[in-house]
């Protein structure tokens, strides 16, 4: 039987991602959703209270291993894309414990802001100043945030920062909750207030935007190390990379 399919249309590898045709502000004036997306150039990441004592009590996820992997994947994404990061803990000297050692290793050059009682990190004077100083120095006003637990460490500062005019993106699968009720209530509360809920690796794709960008090689680490399902796909492909039907415009697969 003759193949009657038309020829495939392969986008040029010189193409770059297109911006939206109108700005977010123009879309809002027209009564539409204003898509003011987070990028590697306009965002700051807050890692709030990912502490070993607190992490041990999380019960809303499939496993603590999955939660930890998402947190580390988010941290590695920020590192690969050179996104500024602020890290904080709550009463680490007592039952909450220290921050995950992987976070301390990835951001070995970053201080940890050790809160000594104030639950909402945005209400802590030292951490508030760190956020505001970074915003002033960089001009970045898109705040990506993850914390344990989602109902307090993530939701409370998210609501405060929305009040003060920031665009806030809670990374819900890099948070944890005591139970599913807490997670559901926190996500509803933040979403209703105007936060844009995201997940770790969907956000990573949004921030990367184009796998032809120079950060692509560095961005493979969180995908292979912390999203095991996709890591297996990548490793299996490159272990069996020849004999493909679709020609490779990059010339990497022979």
PAZAPA-4460 file (N, C-alpha, C; in steps of 0.05 Angstrom, whole numbers, plus 32768, in hexadecimal, padded with zeros to 4 digits):
% residues 254
    n_x    n_y    n_z   ca_x   ca_y   ca_z    c_x    c_y    c_z   seq   type   mol
   8011   7FE8   8000   8000   8000   8000   8012   8019   8000     1      X     A
   800C   802C   7FEF   801B   8044   7FED   8016   8056   8005     2      X     A
   802B   8061   8010   8028   8074   8027   8020   808F   801C     3      X     A
   8008   8098   8023   7FFD   80B1   8019   7FFF   80C8   802D     4      X     A
   800D   80C3   8043   8010   80D8   8057   8020   80EF   804B     5      X     A
   8018   8108   8051   8029   811F   8048   8043   811F   8057     6      X     A
   8057   812D   804D   8071   812F   805A   806E   813E   8075     7      X     A
   807D   8135   8088   807E   8143   80A2   8089   815F   809F     8      X     A
   8080   8170   80B0   808B   818C   80B1   809C   818E   80CA     9      X     A
   80B5   8191   80C6   80C8   8193   80DD   80D0   81B0   80E1    10      X     A
   80CC   81B9   80FA   80D2   81D5   8100   80F0   81D9   80FF    11      X     A
   80F9   81F0   80F4   8116   81F5   80F3   8122   81F6   810F    12      X     A
   813A   81EB   8111   8147   81EB   812C   8151   8207   8134    13      X     A
   814E   821A   8122   8155   8236   8128   813D   8245   8134    14      X     A
   8125   8238   8134   810E   8245   813F   8111   824A   815D    15      X     A
   8105   8260   8167   8104   8266   8183   80E7   8268   818C    16      X     A
   80E2   8264   81A6   80C7   8265   81B1   80BB   8281   81AC    17      X     A
   80A2   8282   81A3   8095   829B   819E   8087   82A5   81B8    18      X     A
   8088   82BF   81BC   8078   82CA   81D3   805A   82CC   81CB    19      X     A
   8049   82D0   81DF   802D   82D5   81D9   802B   82EE   81C8    20      X     A
   8015   82F0   81B9   8012   8308   81A7   800C   8321   81B6    21      X     A
   7FFF   831F   81CE   7FFA   8337   81DE   8005   8332   81FA    22      X     A
   8009   8348   8208   8014   8346   8223   7FFE   833C   8236    23      X     A
   8006   8334   824E   7FF3   832B   8262   7FE0   8342   826A    24      X     A
   7FEC   835A   826C   7FDB   8371   8273   7FC6   8377   825E    25      X     A
   7FCE   8375   8244   7FBB   837A   822F   7FA5   8365   822F    26      X     A
   7FAC   834C   8235   7F98   8336   8236   7F84   833C   824C    27      X     A
   7F8E   8345   8263   7F7C   834A   8279   7F69   8361   8273    28      X     A
   7F73   8376   8265   7F62   838C   825D   7F4C   8382   824B    29      X     A
   7F52   836F   823A   7F3E   8364   8228   7F2C   834F   8235    30      X     A
   7F30   834B   824F   7F1F   8338   825E   7F27   831B   825C    31      X     A
   7F40   8317   8253   7F4A   82FB   8251   7F5E   82F6   8267    32      X     A
   7F65   82DC   8269   7F7A   82D4   827C   7F94   82E1   8273    33      X     A
   7FA2   82ED   8285   7FBC   82F9   827F   7FD3   82E5   8286    34      X     A
   7FE0   82DB   8271   7FF4   82C7   8275   800F   82D4   8279    35      X     A
   8016   82D8   8292   8030   82E4   8299   8041   82CE   82A5    36      X     A
   804D   82BE   8293   8059   82A5   829C   8073   82A9   82AB    37      X     A
   807A   8297   82BD   8094   8297   82C9   80A9   828F   82B5    38      X     A
   80C0   829C   82B7   80D7   8294   82A6   80F0   8293   82B7    39      X     A
   8105   8289   82AA   811F   8288   82B9   812A   82A3   82BE    40      X     A
   811F   82B8   82B1   8129   82D3   82B4   8118   82E5   82C6    41      X     A
   8100   82DC   82CC   80EF   82EE   82DD   80E7   82E2   82F8    42      X     A
   80F3   82CB   82FE   80E9   82BC   8316   80FE   82BA   832C    43      X     A
   80F3   82B6   8344   8102   82B0   835C   80F6   8297   8368    44      X     A
   8106   8285   8373   80FC   826D   8380   80FF   826F   839E    45      X     A
   80EA   8269   83AD   80EB   8267   83CA   80E7   824A   83D2    46      X     A
   80FB   823F   83E0   80F9   8224   83EB   80F5   8227   8409    47      X     A
   80DD   8220   8412   80D4   8226   842D   80D0   820D   843E    48      X     A
   80E1   8209   8452   80DE   81F5   8467   80DD   81D8   845C    49      X     A
   80EE   81D2   8448   80F1   81B6   8440   8105   81AA   8454    50      X     A
   80FB   81A4   846C   810B   819B   8482   8106   817E   8488    51      X     A
   811A   816F   8491   8118   8153   8493   8102   814A   84A8    52      X     A
   80FF   8159   84BD   80EB   8153   84D0   80CF   8156   84C5    53      X     A
   80CA   816C   84B7   80B0   8171   84AB   80AA   815E   8494    54      X     A
   80BE   8159   8483   80BA   8148   846C   80B1   812C   8475    55      X     A
   80BA   8123   848C   80B4   8108   8495   8096   8104   849A    56      X     A
   8088   811A   849F   806B   8118   84A6   8058   811C   848F    57      X     A
   8062   811F   8477   8050   8125   8460   8041   810C   8457    58      X     A
   8027   810F   8453   8016   80F7   844D   8004   80FB   8435    59      X     A
   8008   810F   8425   7FF5   8114   840E   8000   810A   83F4    60      X     A
   8019   8101   83F3   8026   80F9   83DB   8028   80DA   83D9    61      X     A
   802F   80D1   83C1   8032   80B4   83BD   8047   80A9   83D0    62      X     A
   805D   80B8   83D3   8072   80AF   83E5   8083   80C7   83EC    63      X     A
   8092   80C5   8402   80A5   80DB   8409   80BC   80DC   83F5    64      X     A
   80C2   80C5   83E9   80D8   80C5   83D5   80D0   80D6   83BD    65      X     A
   80B6   80D4   83B5   80AD   80E5   839E   80AD   8102   83A5    66      X     A
   80A4   8109   83BD   80A4   8125   83C6   80C0   8130   83C7    67      X     A
   80D2   8121   83D3   80EE   812A   83D4   80FA   812E   83B8    68      X     A
   80F4   811B   83A6   80FF   811D   838B   80F5   8136   837D    69      X     A
   80DB   813D   8381   80D0   8155   8375   80DE   816E   8380    70      X     A
   80E2   816E   839A   80EF   8186   83A6   810C   8189   839B    71      X     A
   811B   8173   839A   8136   8175   838F   8136   817B   8371    72      X     A
   8122   8170   8363   8120   8177   8347   811A   8195   8343    73      X     A
   8109   81A1   8353   8104   81BD   8352   811D   81CD   8358    74      X     A
   812C   81C5   836C   8145   81D3   8373   8159   81D1   835C    75      X     A
   815C   81B9   8350   816F   81B5   833A   8166   81C6   8321    76      X     A
   814C   81C8   831D   8142   81D9   8307   814B   81F6   830B    77      X     A
   8147   8200   8323   814F   821C   8328   816D   821F   8324    78      X     A
   817C   820C   832D   8199   820D   832A   81A1   820D   830C    79      X     A
   8195   81FB   82FD   819B   81F9   82E0   8195   8212   82D1    80      X     A
   817F   8220   82D9   8176   8238   82CB   8180   8252   82D8    81      X     A
   8190   824F   82EC   819B   8266   82FA   8186   8279   8305    82      X     A
   8171   826D   8310   815C   827C   831D   8164   8282   833A    83      X     A
   8162   829B   8343   8169   82A1   835F   8158   8291   8373    84      X     A
   8164   8288   8388   8156   8278   839C   815A   8283   83B8    85      X     A
   8144   8282   83C8   8146   8289   83E4   813B   8271   83F3    86      X     A
   814A   8269   8408   8144   8251   8418   813F   8259   8435    87      X     A
   812A   824D   8441   8125   8254   845D   811C   823A   846C    88      X     A
   811F   823C   8486   8117   8226   8498   8108   8231   84AF    89      X     A
   80F9   8220   84BD   80EA   8228   84D5   80F3   8217   84EC    90      X     A
   80FE   8224   8501   8106   8216   8519   8115   81FC   8513    91      X     A
   8129   81FF   8503   8139   81E8   84FB   8148   81DC   8513    92      X     A
   814C   81EC   8528   815C   81E2   853F   814B   81CE   8550    93      X     A
   8131   81CC   854A   8121   81BA   855A   8115   81A4   8548    94      X     A
   80FC   819D   854C   80F1   8185   8540   80EF   8187   8521    95      X     A
   80EE   819E   8516   80EB   81A0   84F8   8103   8197   84E9    96      X     A
   811A   8199   84F5   8133   818F   84E9   813E   81A2   84D4    97      X     A
   8155   819A   84C9   8163   81AB   84B6   8156   81A7   849A    98      X     A
   815D   81BA   8488   8154   81B7   846C   8161   819E   845F    99      X     A
   8154   8194   844B   815E   817D   843D   817B   8181   8435   100      X     A
   818C   816E   843A   81A9   8172   8434   81AE   8176   8416   101      X     A
   819D   816B   8405   81A0   816F   83E8   819C   818C   83E1   102      X     A
   8189   819A   83EE   8185   81B6   83E8   819E   81C6   83F1   103      X     A
   81A9   81BF   8408   81C1   81CD   8412   81D9   81C8   83FF   104      X     A
   81DA   81B0   83F4   81F0   81AA   83E1   81ED   81B8   83C7   105      X     A
   81D5   81B9   83BC   81D0   81C6   83A2   81D5   81E4   83A4   106      X     A
   81CD   81F0   83BB   81D0   820C   83BF   81E4   8211   83D5   107      X     A
   81FC   8206   83D2   8210   8208   83E7   8219   8225   83EC   108      X     A
   8215   8237   83D9   821D   8253   83DB   8206   8265   83E6   109      X     A
   81F0   8259   83ED   81D9   8269   83F6   81D5   8266   8414   110      X     A
   81CF   827C   8422   81C8   8279   843F   81AC   826E   8442   111      X     A
   81A7   8263   8459   818C   825A   8460   8181   826E   8475   112      X     A
   816A   8279   8470   815E   828B   8482   814F   827B   8498   113      X     A
   815A   827C   84B0   8150   826B   84C6   813B   827A   84D6   114      X     A
   8122   8276   84D0   810C   8283   84DF   810A   8275   84FA   115      X     A
   8104   8285   850E   8103   827B   852A   80E8   827C   8536   116      X     A
   80D3   827C   8526   80B8   827B   8531   80A2   8285   851E   117      X     A
   80A8   8298   850D   8094   82A3   84FB   808D   828E   84E6   118      X     A
   8074   8286   84E4   806C   8270   84D2   806C   8278   84B5   119      X     A
   805F   828E   84AF   805E   8299   8493   8079   82A6   848D   120      X     A
   8088   8299   847B   80A3   82A4   8476   80A3   82C0   846B   121      X     A
   808E   82C8   845E   808C   82E4   8453   8088   82F8   846A   122      X     A
   807F   82EF   8481   807B   8300   8498   8094   8302   84A9   123      X     A
   80A8   82F2   84A2   80C1   82F3   84B1   80D2   830A   84A7   124      X     A
   80DA   831D   84B7   80E8   8335   84AD   8101   832F   849E   125      X     A
   8111   831C   84A7   812A   8316   8498   8125   830A   847D   126      X     A
   8112   82F8   847C   810C   82EB   8462   80FE   82FE   844F   127      X     A
   80EB   830E   845A   80DE   8322   8449   80F2   8335   843D   128      X     A
   8106   833D   844D   811A   834F   8442   812A   8342   842C   129      X     A
   8130   8328   8430   813F   8319   841C   8130   8318   8401   130      X     A
   8116   8313   8403   8105   8313   83EB   8105   832E   83DE   131      X     A
   80FF   8343   83ED   80FD   835E   83E2   8117   8368   83D7   132      X     A
   812D   8361   83E4   8148   8369   83DA   814D   835B   83BF   133      X     A
   8146   8342   83BD   814B   8333   83A4   8139   833E   838E   134      X     A
   8120   8344   8394   810F   8350   8380   811A   836B   8376   135      X     A
   8123   837B   8389   812E   8395   8382   8147   8392   8371   136      X     A
   8158   837F   8378   8171   837C   836A   816E   8370   834E   137      X     A
   815A   835F   834B   8157   8350   8332   813F   8358   8321   138      X     A
   812C   8366   832D   8113   836D   831E   8100   8356   831B   139      X     A
   8106   833F   8326   80F5   8327   8324   80DE   8328   8338   140      X     A
   80C6   8324   832D   80AE   8325   833F   809C   830C   833C   141      X     A
   80A6   82F8   832E   8098   82DF   832C   80A4   82CD   8342   142      X     A
   8094   82C5   8355   809E   82B5   836B   8094   8298   8369   143      X     A
   80A8   8286   8365   80A2   826A   8366   80A7   8260   8383   144      X     A
   8094   8252   838E   8097   824A   83AA   808F   822D   83AE   145      X     A
   809E   821F   83C0   8096   8205   83C9   809D   8203   83E6   146      X     A
   808D   81F5   83F6   8093   81F4   8412   8084   81DC   8420   147      X     A
   808D   81D5   8437   8081   81C0   8447   8079   81CD   8462   148      X     A
   805F   81CE   8468   804A   81C2   8459   803D   81D6   8446   149      X     A
   802D   81CB   8433   8020   81DC   841F   800C   81EF   842C   150      X     A
   7FFF   81E6   8441   7FEA   81F6   844E   7FF4   820E   845D   151      X     A
   800D   820D   8466   8019   8223   8476   8031   822E   8468   152      X     A
   8046   821E   8464   805F   8229   845A   805E   8233   843D   153      X     A
   804B   8228   842E   8047   8231   8412   802F   8244   8410   154      X     A
   8018   823C   841A   8000   824C   8416   8001   8267   8424   155      X     A
   800B   8268   843C   800A   8282   844B   801C   8297   843D   156      X     A
   8035   8292   8436   8044   82A7   8428   8039   82AC   840C   157      X     A
   802E   8298   83FF   8022   829C   83E5   800C   82B1   83E6   158      X     A
   7FFA   82AE   83FA   7FE4   82C1   83FD   7FEF   82DD   8403   159      X     A
   8003   82DF   8414   800F   82F9   841B   801C   8306   8402   160      X     A
   802A   82F6   83F2   8038   8301   83DB   8025   8309   83C5   161      X     A
   800F   82FA   83C2   7FFA   8303   83AF   7FEF   831D   83B8   162      X     A
   7FEA   8321   83D2   7FE0   833A   83DC   7FF3   8351   83D5   163      X     A
   800D   834C   83D5   8021   8361   83D1   8029   8364   83B3   164      X     A
   801B   8356   83A1   801E   835C   8385   8031   834A   8376   165      X     A
   803A   8334   8382   804B   8321   8373   803B   830D   8364   166      X     A
   8046   8303   834E   803B   82EC   8341   8046   82D3   834E   167      X     A
   8036   82C1   8358   803F   82AB   8368   8037   8290   835C   168      X     A
   804B   827E   835B   8048   8264   834F   804F   824E   8363   169      X     A
   803C   8244   8373   8041   822F   8386   8046   8214   8377   170      X     A
   805C   8207   837D   8062   81ED   8371   8057   81D7   8383   171      X     A
   803F   81CE   837C   802F   81BF   8390   803B   81A3   8395   172      X     A
   8048   8197   8381   8053   817C   8386   806F   817D   8392   173      X     A
   8079   8195   8398   8092   8198   83A7   808B   81A2   83C3   174      X     A
   8072   81A1   83CA   8069   81A7   83E5   805F   818C   83F1   175      X     A
   8057   818D   8409   804C   8175   8416   8037   817E   842A   176      X     A
   8026   816B   8432   8010   8172   8445   800D   815B   8459   177      X     A
   8001   8162   8470   7FFC   814E   8484   7FE7   813A   847A   178      X     A
   7FD5   8143   8469   7FC1   8132   845D   7FB6   813E   8444   179      X     A
   7FA5   8130   8436   7F9B   813A   841C   7F89   8152   8420   180      X     A
   7F7A   8153   8436   7F69   816A   843B   7F79   8184   843C   181      X     A
   7F90   8183   8449   7FA0   819B   844B   7FA9   81A3   842F   182      X     A
   7FB2   8190   841F   7FBC   8197   8404   7FA6   81A2   83F3   183      X     A
   7F8E   8196   83F4   7F78   819F   83E3   7F6F   81BB   83EC   184      X     A
   7F6D   81BF   8406   7F65   81DA   8410   7F79   81EF   8408   185      X     A
   7F92   81E9   840B   7FA7   81FD   8405   7FA7   8204   83E7   186      X     A
   7FA5   81EF   83D6   7FA5   81F5   83B9   7F8D   8205   83B1   187      X     A
   7F76   81FF   83BD   7F5E   820F   83B6   7F61   822C   83C0   188      X     A
   7F6B   822F   83D8   7F6E   824A   83E3   7F82   825A   83D2   189      X     A
   7F98   824F   83CA   7FAC   825E   83BB   7FA2   8264   839F   190      X     A
   7F95   8250   8392   7F8B   8254   8377   7F75   8269   8377   191      X     A
   7F63   8268   838A   7F4D   827C   838C   7F58   8298   8390   192      X     A
   7F6F   829A   839D   7F7C   82B4   83A2   7F8B   82BF   838A   193      X     A
   7F90   82AE   8376   7F9D   82B8   835E   7FB9   82AC   8359   194      X     A
   7FC1   8299   836A   7FDB   828B   8365   7FD7   8278   834E   195      X     A
   7FEC   8272   833F   7FEC   825F   8329   7FFA   8246   8332   196      X     A
   7FEB   8231   8338   7FF7   8218   8342   8005   820A   832B   197      X     A
   801D   8200   8332   802D   81F2   831E   8039   81D9   832B   198      X     A
   8043   81C7   831A   8051   81AF   8324   806E   81B1   831A   199      X     A
   807F   81A1   8327   809C   81A4   8324   80A5   81A3   8307   200      X     A
   809E   818D   82F9   80AA   8189   82DF   809A   8197   82C9   201      X     A
   8081   819D   82CD   8072   81AE   82BA   807E   81CA   82BB   202      X     A
   8084   81D3   82D4   8091   81ED   82D7   80AD   81ED   82CB   203      X     A
   80BC   81D8   82CE   80D6   81D6   82C2   80D5   81D9   82A4   204      X     A
   80C1   81CD   8297   80BE   81D0   827A   80B6   81EC   8273   205      X     A
   80A5   81F8   8283   809D   8214   827D   80B5   8227   827F   206      X     A
   80C6   8222   8293   80DD   8233   8297   80F2   822F   8281   207      X     A
   80F6   8216   8279   8109   8210   8264   80FF   821A   8249   208      X     A
   80E6   8216   8243   80D8   8221   822C   80E0   8214   8211   209      X     A
   80FA   8210   820D   8104   8206   81F4   811C   81F4   81FA   210      X     A
   811A   81DA   81F2   8130   81C8   81F7   8149   81CE   81E6   211      X     A
   8147   81E1   81D4   815F   81EA   81C5   816E   8200   81D4   212      X     A
   8163   820A   81EA   8170   821F   81F9   8189   8215   8207   213      X     A
   819C   8227   820C   81B6   821E   8217   81B5   820F   8231   214      X     A
   819F   8213   8241   819D   8206   825B   8194   81E9   8259   215      X     A
   818E   81E0   8241   8182   81C5   823E   8193   81AF   824A   216      X     A
   81AC   81AF   8246   81BD   8199   8251   81BC   8199   826F   217      X     A
   81BE   81B1   827C   81BD   81B2   8299   81A1   81AA   82A3   218      X     A
   818C   81AF   8293   8171   81A9   829C   816B   818B   8299   219      X     A
   817C   817C   828C   8177   815F   828B   817B   8152   82A7   220      X     A
   818C   815E   82B8   8191   8152   82D2   8178   814F   82E2   221      X     A
   8168   8164   82E7   8150   815F   82F7   813C   814C   82EA   222      X     A
   813B   814C   82D0   8128   8139   82C2   8132   811C   82C5   223      X     A
   814B   8118   82C3   8155   80FC   82C4   8158   80F3   82E1   224      X     A
   8160   8105   82F3   8165   80FD   830F   814C   80FD   8320   225      X     A
   8139   810E   831A   8123   8113   832C   8107   810D   8320   226      X     A
   8105   8109   8306   80ED   80FF   82FA   80F3   80E4   82EE   227      X     A
   80F3   80D0   82FE   80FE   80B6   82F6   80F0   80AB   82DE   228      X     A
   80D6   80AF   82DB   80C7   80A5   82C4   80D3   80B0   82AA   229      X     A
   80D8   80CA   82A9   80E4   80D5   8291   8101   80CF   828F   230      X     A
   810F   80CD   82A5   812B   80C5   82A5   812F   80AA   8298   231      X     A
   811D   8097   829E   811F   807D   8291   811A   807F   8273   232      X     A
   8107   8090   826B   8102   8093   824E   811B   809E   8240   233      X     A
   8127   80B2   824C   813F   80BE   8240   8156   80AA   823E   234      X     A
   815B   809C   8254   8171   8089   8254   816C   8072   8241   235      X     A
   8153   8068   8240   814D   8053   822D   8151   805B   8210   236      X     A
   8148   8074   820B   814B   807E   81EF   8168   807F   81E7   237      X     A
   8178   808C   81F7   8194   8090   81EF   81A4   8076   81F0   238      X     A
   819A   8062   81FE   81A6   8048   81FD   81A0   8038   81E4   239      X     A
   818A   8042   81D6   8181   8034   81BD   817A   8049   81A8   240      X     A
   818D   805B   81A2   8187   8073   8193   8188   8070   8175   241      X     A
   818F   8059   816A   8191   8057   814D   8179   8049   8141   242      X     A
   8176   804B   8127   8161   803D   8119   8146   804A   811B   243      X     A
   8144   8065   811D   812B   8073   8120   811E   807A   8105   244      X     A
   8104   807A   8105   80F5   8080   80ED   80F5   809D   80E6   245      X     A
   80F3   80AE   80FA   80F1   80CB   80F5   810E   80D7   80F5   246      X     A
   8116   80E4   80DF   8131   80EF   80DD   8135   8104   80F3   247      X     A
   814D   8106   80FD   8154   8119   8112   8160   8132   8106   248      X     A
   8152   8149   8107   815D   8162   80FB   8175   816C   8109   249      X     A
   817A   8163   8122   8192   816C   8130   81AB   815B   8129   250      X     A
   81A7   8144   811C   81BD   8133   8115   81C9   8124   812C   251      X     A
   81BA   8121   8142   81C5   8113   815A   81C0   80F5   8158   252      X     A
   81AA   80ED   814B   81A4   80D1   8148   81AA   80C9   812B   253      X     A
   81BA   80B5   8128   81C2   80AD   810D   81B0   8097   8102   254      X     A
***
